[in-house]
């Protein structure tokens, strides 16, 4: 894999349906965790849409795994 592909993969944006499948939290739970600084912040994608950087979500999951 080339370096540019690796950088591109780390910046992949996931939308809520995929995020929900991966972590199982509701929109409200995610919003509360974001507000408390305990979950990666979403980024705006348009007027009514947002997403999360996949690498940030994976890092959050790995950190939670260490705590458990």
mmCIF file of the N, C-alpha and C atoms, coordinates in Angstrom:
data_MODEL
# 
_entry.id   MODEL 
# 
loop_
_atom_site.group_PDB 
_atom_site.id 
_atom_site.type_symbol 
_atom_site.label_atom_id 
_atom_site.label_alt_id 
_atom_site.label_comp_id 
_atom_site.label_asym_id 
_atom_site.label_entity_id 
_atom_site.label_seq_id 
_atom_site.pdbx_PDB_ins_code 
_atom_site.Cartn_x 
_atom_site.Cartn_y 
_atom_site.Cartn_z 
_atom_site.occupancy 
_atom_site.B_iso_or_equiv 
_atom_site.pdbx_formal_charge 
_atom_site.auth_seq_id 
_atom_site.auth_comp_id 
_atom_site.auth_asym_id 
_atom_site.auth_atom_id 
_atom_site.pdbx_PDB_model_num 
ATOM 1   N N  . UNK A 1 1  ? 0.852   -1.185 0.000  1.00 0.00 ? 1  UNK A N  1 
ATOM 2   C CA . UNK A 1 1  ? 0.000   0.000  0.000  1.00 0.00 ? 1  UNK A CA 1 
ATOM 3   C C  . UNK A 1 1  ? 0.894   1.243  0.000  1.00 0.00 ? 1  UNK A C  1 
ATOM 4   N N  . UNK A 1 2  ? 0.536   2.193  -0.809 1.00 0.00 ? 2  UNK A N  1 
ATOM 5   C CA . UNK A 1 2  ? 1.308   3.414  -0.894 1.00 0.00 ? 2  UNK A CA 1 
ATOM 6   C C  . UNK A 1 2  ? 0.983   4.338  0.259  1.00 0.00 ? 2  UNK A C  1 
ATOM 7   N N  . UNK A 1 3  ? 1.907   5.238  0.561  1.00 0.00 ? 3  UNK A N  1 
ATOM 8   C CA . UNK A 1 3  ? 1.725   6.172  1.664  1.00 0.00 ? 3  UNK A CA 1 
ATOM 9   C C  . UNK A 1 3  ? 0.486   7.040  1.465  1.00 0.00 ? 3  UNK A C  1 
ATOM 10  N N  . UNK A 1 4  ? 0.221   7.472  0.243  1.00 0.00 ? 4  UNK A N  1 
ATOM 11  C CA . UNK A 1 4  ? -0.945  8.320  0.004  1.00 0.00 ? 4  UNK A CA 1 
ATOM 12  C C  . UNK A 1 4  ? -2.241  7.565  0.273  1.00 0.00 ? 4  UNK A C  1 
ATOM 13  N N  . UNK A 1 5  ? -2.269  6.262  -0.015 1.00 0.00 ? 5  UNK A N  1 
ATOM 14  C CA . UNK A 1 5  ? -3.455  5.462  0.284  1.00 0.00 ? 5  UNK A CA 1 
ATOM 15  C C  . UNK A 1 5  ? -3.649  5.336  1.787  1.00 0.00 ? 5  UNK A C  1 
ATOM 16  N N  . UNK A 1 6  ? -2.571  5.159  2.527  1.00 0.00 ? 6  UNK A N  1 
ATOM 17  C CA . UNK A 1 6  ? -2.649  5.051  3.972  1.00 0.00 ? 6  UNK A CA 1 
ATOM 18  C C  . UNK A 1 6  ? -3.175  6.351  4.570  1.00 0.00 ? 6  UNK A C  1 
ATOM 19  N N  . UNK A 1 7  ? -2.676  7.471  4.115  1.00 0.00 ? 7  UNK A N  1 
ATOM 20  C CA . UNK A 1 7  ? -3.140  8.767  4.615  1.00 0.00 ? 7  UNK A CA 1 
ATOM 21  C C  . UNK A 1 7  ? -4.613  8.962  4.272  1.00 0.00 ? 7  UNK A C  1 
ATOM 22  N N  . UNK A 1 8  ? -5.004  8.557  3.080  1.00 0.00 ? 8  UNK A N  1 
ATOM 23  C CA . UNK A 1 8  ? -6.403  8.679  2.666  1.00 0.00 ? 8  UNK A CA 1 
ATOM 24  C C  . UNK A 1 8  ? -7.303  7.820  3.539  1.00 0.00 ? 8  UNK A C  1 
ATOM 25  N N  . UNK A 1 9  ? -6.889  6.574  3.814  1.00 0.00 ? 9  UNK A N  1 
ATOM 26  C CA . UNK A 1 9  ? -7.687  5.673  4.650  1.00 0.00 ? 9  UNK A CA 1 
ATOM 27  C C  . UNK A 1 9  ? -7.858  6.219  6.055  1.00 0.00 ? 9  UNK A C  1 
ATOM 28  N N  . UNK A 1 10 ? -6.842  6.872  6.592  1.00 0.00 ? 10 UNK A N  1 
ATOM 29  C CA . UNK A 1 10 ? -6.934  7.388  7.947  1.00 0.00 ? 10 UNK A CA 1 
ATOM 30  C C  . UNK A 1 10 ? -7.885  8.576  8.040  1.00 0.00 ? 10 UNK A C  1 
ATOM 31  N N  . UNK A 1 11 ? -8.194  9.197  6.912  1.00 0.00 ? 11 UNK A N  1 
ATOM 32  C CA . UNK A 1 11 ? -9.096  10.338 6.890  1.00 0.00 ? 11 UNK A CA 1 
ATOM 33  C C  . UNK A 1 11 ? -10.494 9.959  6.388  1.00 0.00 ? 11 UNK A C  1 
ATOM 34  N N  . UNK A 1 12 ? -10.779 8.680  6.295  1.00 0.00 ? 12 UNK A N  1 
ATOM 35  C CA . UNK A 1 12 ? -12.097 8.233  5.828  1.00 0.00 ? 12 UNK A CA 1 
ATOM 36  C C  . UNK A 1 12 ? -13.161 8.740  6.798  1.00 0.00 ? 12 UNK A C  1 
ATOM 37  N N  . UNK A 1 13 ? -14.241 9.254  6.240  1.00 0.00 ? 13 UNK A N  1 
ATOM 38  C CA . UNK A 1 13 ? -15.344 9.773  7.044  1.00 0.00 ? 13 UNK A CA 1 
ATOM 39  C C  . UNK A 1 13 ? -16.448 8.725  7.105  1.00 0.00 ? 13 UNK A C  1 
ATOM 40  N N  . UNK A 1 14 ? -16.953 8.496  8.312  1.00 0.00 ? 14 UNK A N  1 
ATOM 41  C CA . UNK A 1 14 ? -18.090 7.591  8.450  1.00 0.00 ? 14 UNK A CA 1 
ATOM 42  C C  . UNK A 1 14 ? -19.290 8.387  8.944  1.00 0.00 ? 14 UNK A C  1 
ATOM 43  N N  . UNK A 1 15 ? -20.444 8.036  8.437  1.00 0.00 ? 15 UNK A N  1 
ATOM 44  C CA . UNK A 1 15 ? -21.686 8.698  8.823  1.00 0.00 ? 15 UNK A CA 1 
ATOM 45  C C  . UNK A 1 15 ? -22.324 7.920  9.964  1.00 0.00 ? 15 UNK A C  1 
ATOM 46  N N  . UNK A 1 16 ? -23.393 8.460  10.536 1.00 0.00 ? 16 UNK A N  1 
ATOM 47  C CA . UNK A 1 16 ? -23.993 7.870  11.727 1.00 0.00 ? 16 UNK A CA 1 
ATOM 48  C C  . UNK A 1 16 ? -24.403 6.404  11.579 1.00 0.00 ? 16 UNK A C  1 
ATOM 49  N N  . UNK A 1 17 ? -25.055 5.976  10.489 1.00 0.00 ? 17 UNK A N  1 
ATOM 50  C CA . UNK A 1 17 ? -25.456 4.560  10.431 1.00 0.00 ? 17 UNK A CA 1 
ATOM 51  C C  . UNK A 1 17 ? -24.279 3.591  10.616 1.00 0.00 ? 17 UNK A C  1 
ATOM 52  N N  . UNK A 1 18 ? -23.154 3.890  9.981  1.00 0.00 ? 18 UNK A N  1 
ATOM 53  C CA . UNK A 1 18 ? -21.975 3.032  10.142 1.00 0.00 ? 18 UNK A CA 1 
ATOM 54  C C  . UNK A 1 18 ? -21.395 3.168  11.547 1.00 0.00 ? 18 UNK A C  1 
ATOM 55  N N  . UNK A 1 19 ? -21.362 4.383  12.063 1.00 0.00 ? 19 UNK A N  1 
ATOM 56  C CA . UNK A 1 19 ? -20.877 4.603  13.426 1.00 0.00 ? 19 UNK A CA 1 
ATOM 57  C C  . UNK A 1 19 ? -21.716 3.802  14.416 1.00 0.00 ? 19 UNK A C  1 
ATOM 58  N N  . UNK A 1 20 ? -23.016 3.858  14.251 1.00 0.00 ? 20 UNK A N  1 
ATOM 59  C CA . UNK A 1 20 ? -23.926 3.134  15.139 1.00 0.00 ? 20 UNK A CA 1 
ATOM 60  C C  . UNK A 1 20 ? -23.686 1.619  15.058 1.00 0.00 ? 20 UNK A C  1 
ATOM 61  N N  . UNK A 1 21 ? -23.496 1.097  13.851 1.00 0.00 ? 21 UNK A N  1 
ATOM 62  C CA . UNK A 1 21 ? -23.211 -0.343 13.699 1.00 0.00 ? 21 UNK A CA 1 
ATOM 63  C C  . UNK A 1 21 ? -21.920 -0.730 14.416 1.00 0.00 ? 21 UNK A C  1 
ATOM 64  N N  . UNK A 1 22 ? -20.937 0.152  14.375 1.00 0.00 ? 22 UNK A N  1 
ATOM 65  C CA . UNK A 1 22 ? -19.631 -0.166 14.971 1.00 0.00 ? 22 UNK A CA 1 
ATOM 66  C C  . UNK A 1 22 ? -19.621 -0.068 16.490 1.00 0.00 ? 22 UNK A C  1 
ATOM 67  N N  . UNK A 1 23 ? -20.310 0.933  17.039 1.00 0.00 ? 23 UNK A N  1 
ATOM 68  C CA . UNK A 1 23 ? -20.190 1.138  18.487 1.00 0.00 ? 23 UNK A CA 1 
ATOM 69  C C  . UNK A 1 23 ? -21.471 0.924  19.255 1.00 0.00 ? 23 UNK A C  1 
ATOM 70  N N  . UNK A 1 24 ? -22.608 0.894  18.564 1.00 0.00 ? 24 UNK A N  1 
ATOM 71  C CA . UNK A 1 24 ? -23.868 0.569  19.217 1.00 0.00 ? 24 UNK A CA 1 
ATOM 72  C C  . UNK A 1 24 ? -24.468 1.656  20.095 1.00 0.00 ? 24 UNK A C  1 
ATOM 73  N N  . UNK A 1 25 ? -23.983 2.875  19.997 1.00 0.00 ? 25 UNK A N  1 
ATOM 74  C CA . UNK A 1 25 ? -24.537 3.960  20.800 1.00 0.00 ? 25 UNK A CA 1 
ATOM 75  C C  . UNK A 1 25 ? -25.541 4.761  19.982 1.00 0.00 ? 25 UNK A C  1 
ATOM 76  N N  . UNK A 1 26 ? -26.522 5.340  20.667 1.00 0.00 ? 26 UNK A N  1 
ATOM 77  C CA . UNK A 1 26 ? -27.525 6.170  20.001 1.00 0.00 ? 26 UNK A CA 1 
ATOM 78  C C  . UNK A 1 26 ? -26.946 7.547  19.692 1.00 0.00 ? 26 UNK A C  1 
ATOM 79  N N  . UNK A 1 27 ? -27.679 8.304  18.878 1.00 0.00 ? 27 UNK A N  1 
ATOM 80  C CA . UNK A 1 27 ? -27.266 9.678  18.557 1.00 0.00 ? 27 UNK A CA 1 
ATOM 81  C C  . UNK A 1 27 ? -27.129 10.515 19.832 1.00 0.00 ? 27 UNK A C  1 
ATOM 82  N N  . UNK A 1 28 ? -28.085 10.340 20.744 1.00 0.00 ? 28 UNK A N  1 
ATOM 83  C CA . UNK A 1 28 ? -28.062 11.118 21.984 1.00 0.00 ? 28 UNK A CA 1 
ATOM 84  C C  . UNK A 1 28 ? -26.857 10.757 22.839 1.00 0.00 ? 28 UNK A C  1 
ATOM 85  N N  . UNK A 1 29 ? -26.549 9.481  22.953 1.00 0.00 ? 29 UNK A N  1 
ATOM 86  C CA . UNK A 1 29 ? -25.385 9.064  23.741 1.00 0.00 ? 29 UNK A CA 1 
ATOM 87  C C  . UNK A 1 29 ? -24.095 9.618  23.141 1.00 0.00 ? 29 UNK A C  1 
ATOM 88  N N  . UNK A 1 30 ? -23.987 9.563  21.824 1.00 0.00 ? 30 UNK A N  1 
ATOM 89  C CA . UNK A 1 30 ? -22.797 10.090 21.152 1.00 0.00 ? 30 UNK A CA 1 
ATOM 90  C C  . UNK A 1 30 ? -22.697 11.596 21.366 1.00 0.00 ? 30 UNK A C  1 
ATOM 91  N N  . UNK A 1 31 ? -23.832 12.290 21.215 1.00 0.00 ? 31 UNK A N  1 
ATOM 92  C CA . UNK A 1 31 ? -23.848 13.741 21.415 1.00 0.00 ? 31 UNK A CA 1 
ATOM 93  C C  . UNK A 1 31 ? -23.376 14.099 22.820 1.00 0.00 ? 31 UNK A C  1 
ATOM 94  N N  . UNK A 1 32 ? -23.871 13.373 23.830 1.00 0.00 ? 32 UNK A N  1 
ATOM 95  C CA . UNK A 1 32 ? -23.462 13.655 25.220 1.00 0.00 ? 32 UNK A CA 1 
ATOM 96  C C  . UNK A 1 32 ? -21.977 13.409 25.419 1.00 0.00 ? 32 UNK A C  1 
ATOM 97  N N  . UNK A 1 33 ? -21.472 12.302 24.886 1.00 0.00 ? 33 UNK A N  1 
ATOM 98  C CA . UNK A 1 33 ? -20.046 12.006 25.019 1.00 0.00 ? 33 UNK A CA 1 
ATOM 99  C C  . UNK A 1 33 ? -19.197 13.065 24.313 1.00 0.00 ? 33 UNK A C  1 
ATOM 100 N N  . UNK A 1 34 ? -19.632 13.504 23.135 1.00 0.00 ? 34 UNK A N  1 
ATOM 101 C CA . UNK A 1 34 ? -18.913 14.572 22.429 1.00 0.00 ? 34 UNK A CA 1 
ATOM 102 C C  . UNK A 1 34 ? -18.890 15.844 23.272 1.00 0.00 ? 34 UNK A C  1 
ATOM 103 N N  . UNK A 1 35 ? -20.029 16.192 23.815 1.00 0.00 ? 35 UNK A N  1 
ATOM 104 C CA . UNK A 1 35 ? -20.151 17.410 24.620 1.00 0.00 ? 35 UNK A CA 1 
ATOM 105 C C  . UNK A 1 35 ? -19.228 17.359 25.838 1.00 0.00 ? 35 UNK A C  1 
ATOM 106 N N  . UNK A 1 36 ? -19.076 16.165 26.424 1.00 0.00 ? 36 UNK A N  1 
ATOM 107 C CA . UNK A 1 36 ? -18.218 15.985 27.599 1.00 0.00 ? 36 UNK A CA 1 
ATOM 108 C C  . UNK A 1 36 ? -16.747 15.819 27.220 1.00 0.00 ? 36 UNK A C  1 
ATOM 109 N N  . UNK A 1 37 ? -16.442 15.787 25.928 1.00 0.00 ? 37 UNK A N  1 
ATOM 110 C CA . UNK A 1 37 ? -15.069 15.615 25.468 1.00 0.00 ? 37 UNK A CA 1 
ATOM 111 C C  . UNK A 1 37 ? -14.581 14.187 25.569 1.00 0.00 ? 37 UNK A C  1 
ATOM 112 N N  . UNK A 1 38 ? -15.499 13.230 25.628 1.00 0.00 ? 38 UNK A N  1 
ATOM 113 C CA . UNK A 1 38 ? -15.129 11.826 25.792 1.00 0.00 ? 38 UNK A CA 1 
ATOM 114 C C  . UNK A 1 38 ? -15.326 11.000 24.528 1.00 0.00 ? 38 UNK A C  1 
ATOM 115 N N  . UNK A 1 39 ? -15.627 11.666 23.413 1.00 0.00 ? 39 UNK A N  1 
ATOM 116 C CA . UNK A 1 39 ? -15.797 10.985 22.138 1.00 0.00 ? 39 UNK A CA 1 
ATOM 117 C C  . UNK A 1 39 ? -15.303 11.927 21.058 1.00 0.00 ? 39 UNK A C  1 
ATOM 118 N N  . UNK A 1 40 ? -14.741 11.384 19.973 1.00 0.00 ? 40 UNK A N  1 
ATOM 119 C CA . UNK A 1 40 ? -14.256 12.264 18.897 1.00 0.00 ? 40 UNK A CA 1 
ATOM 120 C C  . UNK A 1 40 ? -15.358 13.184 18.372 1.00 0.00 ? 40 UNK A C  1 
ATOM 121 N N  . UNK A 1 41 ? -15.011 14.420 18.141 1.00 0.00 ? 41 UNK A N  1 
ATOM 122 C CA . UNK A 1 41 ? -15.961 15.400 17.624 1.00 0.00 ? 41 UNK A CA 1 
ATOM 123 C C  . UNK A 1 41 ? -16.324 15.072 16.177 1.00 0.00 ? 41 UNK A C  1 
ATOM 124 N N  . UNK A 1 42 ? -17.575 15.286 15.850 1.00 0.00 ? 42 UNK A N  1 
ATOM 125 C CA . UNK A 1 42 ? -18.011 15.128 14.465 1.00 0.00 ? 42 UNK A CA 1 
ATOM 126 C C  . UNK A 1 42 ? -17.543 16.334 13.666 1.00 0.00 ? 42 UNK A C  1 
ATOM 127 N N  . UNK A 1 43 ? -17.518 16.158 12.367 1.00 0.00 ? 43 UNK A N  1 
ATOM 128 C CA . UNK A 1 43 ? -17.156 17.265 11.486 1.00 0.00 ? 43 UNK A CA 1 
ATOM 129 C C  . UNK A 1 43 ? -18.324 17.529 10.542 1.00 0.00 ? 43 UNK A C  1 
ATOM 130 N N  . UNK A 1 44 ? -18.583 18.795 10.261 1.00 0.00 ? 44 UNK A N  1 
ATOM 131 C CA . UNK A 1 44 ? -19.690 19.109 9.358  1.00 0.00 ? 44 UNK A CA 1 
ATOM 132 C C  . UNK A 1 44 ? -19.348 18.708 7.926  1.00 0.00 ? 44 UNK A C  1 
ATOM 133 N N  . UNK A 1 45 ? -20.315 18.087 7.257  1.00 0.00 ? 45 UNK A N  1 
ATOM 134 C CA . UNK A 1 45 ? -20.134 17.687 5.864  1.00 0.00 ? 45 UNK A CA 1 
ATOM 135 C C  . UNK A 1 45 ? -21.023 18.499 4.932  1.00 0.00 ? 45 UNK A C  1 
ATOM 136 N N  . UNK A 1 46 ? -22.000 19.136 5.484  1.00 0.00 ? 46 UNK A N  1 
ATOM 137 C CA . UNK A 1 46 ? -22.939 19.935 4.708  1.00 0.00 ? 46 UNK A CA 1 
ATOM 138 C C  . UNK A 1 46 ? -23.876 20.630 5.664  1.00 0.00 ? 46 UNK A C  1 
ATOM 139 N N  . UNK A 1 47 ? -24.915 21.218 5.125  1.00 0.00 ? 47 UNK A N  1 
ATOM 140 C CA . UNK A 1 47 ? -25.846 21.975 5.952  1.00 0.00 ? 47 UNK A CA 1 
ATOM 141 C C  . UNK A 1 47 ? -26.493 21.102 7.029  1.00 0.00 ? 47 UNK A C  1 
ATOM 142 N N  . UNK A 1 48 ? -26.895 19.903 6.683  1.00 0.00 ? 48 UNK A N  1 
ATOM 143 C CA . UNK A 1 48 ? -27.589 19.024 7.628  1.00 0.00 ? 48 UNK A CA 1 
ATOM 144 C C  . UNK A 1 48 ? -26.921 17.665 7.795  1.00 0.00 ? 48 UNK A C  1 
ATOM 145 N N  . UNK A 1 49 ? -25.630 17.606 7.587  1.00 0.00 ? 49 UNK A N  1 
ATOM 146 C CA . UNK A 1 49 ? -24.962 16.310 7.718  1.00 0.00 ? 49 UNK A CA 1 
ATOM 147 C C  . UNK A 1 49 ? -23.621 16.462 8.419  1.00 0.00 ? 49 UNK A C  1 
ATOM 148 N N  . UNK A 1 50 ? -23.245 15.395 9.091  1.00 0.00 ? 50 UNK A N  1 
ATOM 149 C CA . UNK A 1 50 ? -21.947 15.369 9.756  1.00 0.00 ? 50 UNK A CA 1 
ATOM 150 C C  . UNK A 1 50 ? -21.414 13.954 9.719  1.00 0.00 ? 50 UNK A C  1 
ATOM 151 N N  . UNK A 1 51 ? -20.143 13.833 10.011 1.00 0.00 ? 51 UNK A N  1 
ATOM 152 C CA . UNK A 1 51 ? -19.500 12.530 10.018 1.00 0.00 ? 51 UNK A CA 1 
ATOM 153 C C  . UNK A 1 51 ? -18.367 12.532 11.017 1.00 0.00 ? 51 UNK A C  1 
ATOM 154 N N  . UNK A 1 52 ? -17.765 11.375 11.175 1.00 0.00 ? 52 UNK A N  1 
ATOM 155 C CA . UNK A 1 52 ? -16.652 11.206 12.107 1.00 0.00 ? 52 UNK A CA 1 
ATOM 156 C C  . UNK A 1 52 ? -15.478 10.616 11.352 1.00 0.00 ? 52 UNK A C  1 
ATOM 157 N N  . UNK A 1 53 ? -14.279 11.028 11.724 1.00 0.00 ? 53 UNK A N  1 
ATOM 158 C CA . UNK A 1 53 ? -13.082 10.471 11.100 1.00 0.00 ? 53 UNK A CA 1 
ATOM 159 C C  . UNK A 1 53 ? -12.889 9.065  11.655 1.00 0.00 ? 53 UNK A C  1 
ATOM 160 N N  . UNK A 1 54 ? -12.851 8.104  10.748 1.00 0.00 ? 54 UNK A N  1 
ATOM 161 C CA . UNK A 1 54 ? -12.795 6.698  11.126 1.00 0.00 ? 54 UNK A CA 1 
ATOM 162 C C  . UNK A 1 54 ? -11.616 6.400  12.053 1.00 0.00 ? 54 UNK A C  1 
ATOM 163 N N  . UNK A 1 55 ? -10.453 6.943  11.764 1.00 0.00 ? 55 UNK A N  1 
ATOM 164 C CA . UNK A 1 55 ? -9.272  6.690  12.589 1.00 0.00 ? 55 UNK A CA 1 
ATOM 165 C C  . UNK A 1 55 ? -9.482  7.160  14.027 1.00 0.00 ? 55 UNK A C  1 
ATOM 166 N N  . UNK A 1 56 ? -10.191 8.287  14.211 1.00 0.00 ? 56 UNK A N  1 
ATOM 167 C CA . UNK A 1 56 ? -10.473 8.784  15.557 1.00 0.00 ? 56 UNK A CA 1 
ATOM 168 C C  . UNK A 1 56 ? -11.410 7.843  16.309 1.00 0.00 ? 56 UNK A C  1 
ATOM 169 N N  . UNK A 1 57 ? -12.397 7.314  15.593 1.00 0.00 ? 57 UNK A N  1 
ATOM 170 C CA . UNK A 1 57 ? -13.343 6.384  16.213 1.00 0.00 ? 57 UNK A CA 1 
ATOM 171 C C  . UNK A 1 57 ? -12.634 5.085  16.596 1.00 0.00 ? 57 UNK A C  1 
ATOM 172 N N  . UNK A 1 58 ? -11.774 4.591  15.729 1.00 0.00 ? 58 UNK A N  1 
ATOM 173 C CA . UNK A 1 58 ? -11.019 3.364  16.031 1.00 0.00 ? 58 UNK A CA 1 
ATOM 174 C C  . UNK A 1 58 ? -10.126 3.583  17.244 1.00 0.00 ? 58 UNK A C  1 
ATOM 175 N N  . UNK A 1 59 ? -9.450  4.735  17.306 1.00 0.00 ? 59 UNK A N  1 
ATOM 176 C CA . UNK A 1 59 ? -8.598  5.037  18.457 1.00 0.00 ? 59 UNK A CA 1 
ATOM 177 C C  . UNK A 1 59 ? -9.429  5.093  19.740 1.00 0.00 ? 59 UNK A C  1 
ATOM 178 N N  . UNK A 1 60 ? -10.628 5.669  19.670 1.00 0.00 ? 60 UNK A N  1 
ATOM 179 C CA . UNK A 1 60 ? -11.521 5.732  20.836 1.00 0.00 ? 60 UNK A CA 1 
ATOM 180 C C  . UNK A 1 60 ? -11.905 4.320  21.277 1.00 0.00 ? 60 UNK A C  1 
ATOM 181 N N  . UNK A 1 61 ? -12.240 3.467  20.316 1.00 0.00 ? 61 UNK A N  1 
ATOM 182 C CA . UNK A 1 61 ? -12.603 2.087  20.647 1.00 0.00 ? 61 UNK A CA 1 
ATOM 183 C C  . UNK A 1 61 ? -11.436 1.347  21.304 1.00 0.00 ? 61 UNK A C  1 
ATOM 184 N N  . UNK A 1 62 ? -10.250 1.521  20.774 1.00 0.00 ? 62 UNK A N  1 
ATOM 185 C CA . UNK A 1 62 ? -9.074  0.861  21.342 1.00 0.00 ? 62 UNK A CA 1 
ATOM 186 C C  . UNK A 1 62 ? -8.811  1.349  22.767 1.00 0.00 ? 62 UNK A C  1 
ATOM 187 N N  . UNK A 1 63 ? -8.989  2.633  22.999 1.00 0.00 ? 63 UNK A N  1 
ATOM 188 C CA . UNK A 1 63 ? -8.799  3.182  24.340 1.00 0.00 ? 63 UNK A CA 1 
ATOM 189 C C  . UNK A 1 63 ? -9.826  2.614  25.300 1.00 0.00 ? 63 UNK A C  1 
ATOM 190 N N  . UNK A 1 64 ? -11.065 2.506  24.856 1.00 0.00 ? 64 UNK A N  1 
ATOM 191 C CA . UNK A 1 64 ? -12.124 1.934  25.711 1.00 0.00 ? 64 UNK A CA 1 
ATOM 192 C C  . UNK A 1 64 ? -11.798 0.484  26.040 1.00 0.00 ? 64 UNK A C  1 
ATOM 193 N N  . UNK A 1 65 ? -11.223 -0.210 25.099 1.00 0.00 ? 65 UNK A N  1 
ATOM 194 C CA . UNK A 1 65 ? -10.861 -1.616 25.297 1.00 0.00 ? 65 UNK A CA 1 
ATOM 195 C C  . UNK A 1 65 ? -9.803  -1.747 26.398 1.00 0.00 ? 65 UNK A C  1 
ATOM 196 N N  . UNK A 1 66 ? -8.872  -0.793 26.433 1.00 0.00 ? 66 UNK A N  1 
ATOM 197 C CA . UNK A 1 66 ? -7.830  -0.797 27.482 1.00 0.00 ? 66 UNK A CA 1 
ATOM 198 C C  . UNK A 1 66 ? -8.429  -0.588 28.866 1.00 0.00 ? 66 UNK A C  1 
ATOM 199 N N  . UNK A 1 67 ? -9.439  0.272  28.937 1.00 0.00 ? 67 UNK A N  1 
ATOM 200 C CA . UNK A 1 67 ? -10.059 0.622  30.213 1.00 0.00 ? 67 UNK A CA 1 
ATOM 201 C C  . UNK A 1 67 ? -10.872 -0.544 30.765 1.00 0.00 ? 67 UNK A C  1 
ATOM 202 N N  . UNK A 1 68 ? -11.518 -1.280 29.859 1.00 0.00 ? 68 UNK A N  1 
ATOM 203 C CA . UNK A 1 68 ? -12.416 -2.369 30.272 1.00 0.00 ? 68 UNK A CA 1 
ATOM 204 C C  . UNK A 1 68 ? -11.717 -3.535 30.901 1.00 0.00 ? 68 UNK A C  1 
# 
